[in-house]
Amino acid sequence: MSFIQWAIDPWGLRVPIHIAWFLIWVAAIAGLAFFVVHATYVRYFAKPRQFAPDGHPIPSEIPARVPRHSQVARAFHWIMAVSMLTLLFTAFLPRVGVQFNWVTYHWIAGTVLTASILFHIFHASFWLDFWSIWPDRIDMTDAYHRVLRAIGRPAPPPRKFAKYPLENKLYHGAIIVAGLCAIATGVFMMFRVRTVFFPRNPYLFSDMTWGMIYVLHGLAGVGLIALIMVHIYFGIRPEKRPITKSMIYGWMSREFYLEEHDPERWVVSPPNAANRTEERGLSDTRGNP
Ligand code: HEM
């Protein structure tokens, strides 16, 4: 059993051409297994969550609707979601027997995804709080304490989260790796098909290099099947719905914010600024567009 499909090129050299397509099923089954294990654990085994008591008074000026995602950030998220799902379905349906002219839809969705990710990198670097999505020292200490507590060893309860819990930050990291790998290889693969951007040039690389590009693209793609399944699963879980709603409406309730987030680690705008941003159609926590 090989994870790669091989072929013999015109010079008699054995070259990789694709991933082996059974990996689609491996990824889909891994995603389903994750749902079952996680849902069973939460239902029957997980202890109620416990956070360290707030070591500071709760700021009185927290608004009833805590701004979480700006209009621009939400638009990016949904454009990316549609293009990502289009890429997954156009790539993998033909491999499981649903035949259609998928390549055109695929490279168009790939172009939309690439443009939206470039925009996101620019927007997050200059307008959003860039560091809010990267693990910090408190996340690491708390993760260590959470593991100790899970195995019954004494450890203090973790602090409430900053804007994003560690799990979300790690997930974002995994999506960056798989997404950028699919994009970087996909841009080169556009030279193998007819697009409106540049003339087709299948001789840009040797057969061996093309083969490796196709294998990397396929591996990133099947990785994304499992990652996107897990993302959607968490998005529809009842306890995560306030977070999903905030990606539609832009805000979460003050109660939910205080229950899970530490106002010292995720500082929200004072009410006047928040009201003003609400009037403008909601912006992020720093009042950015
Ligand atoms: C969710 C992200 C993506 C997934 C799951 C995905 C998956 C796939 C798969 C499985 C193939 C078939 C590869 C093979 O035959 O070995 C493919 C082909 C292709 N992909 Fe993607 N891809 C993604 C993103 C992209 C992006 C971002 C671009 C462009 C920027 C792109 C451009 C292409 C092109 C042009 C082909 C056709 C190559 C050919 O037929 O020779 N893909 N993709």
Residues whose N, C-alpha, C, O or C-beta is under 5 A from the ligand:
A	BS01	HEM	I17 H18 I19 M84 L87 L88 A91 H106 W107 G110 T111 L113 T114 A182 I183 G186 V187 M189 M190 R192 V193 Y214 H217 G218 G221 L224
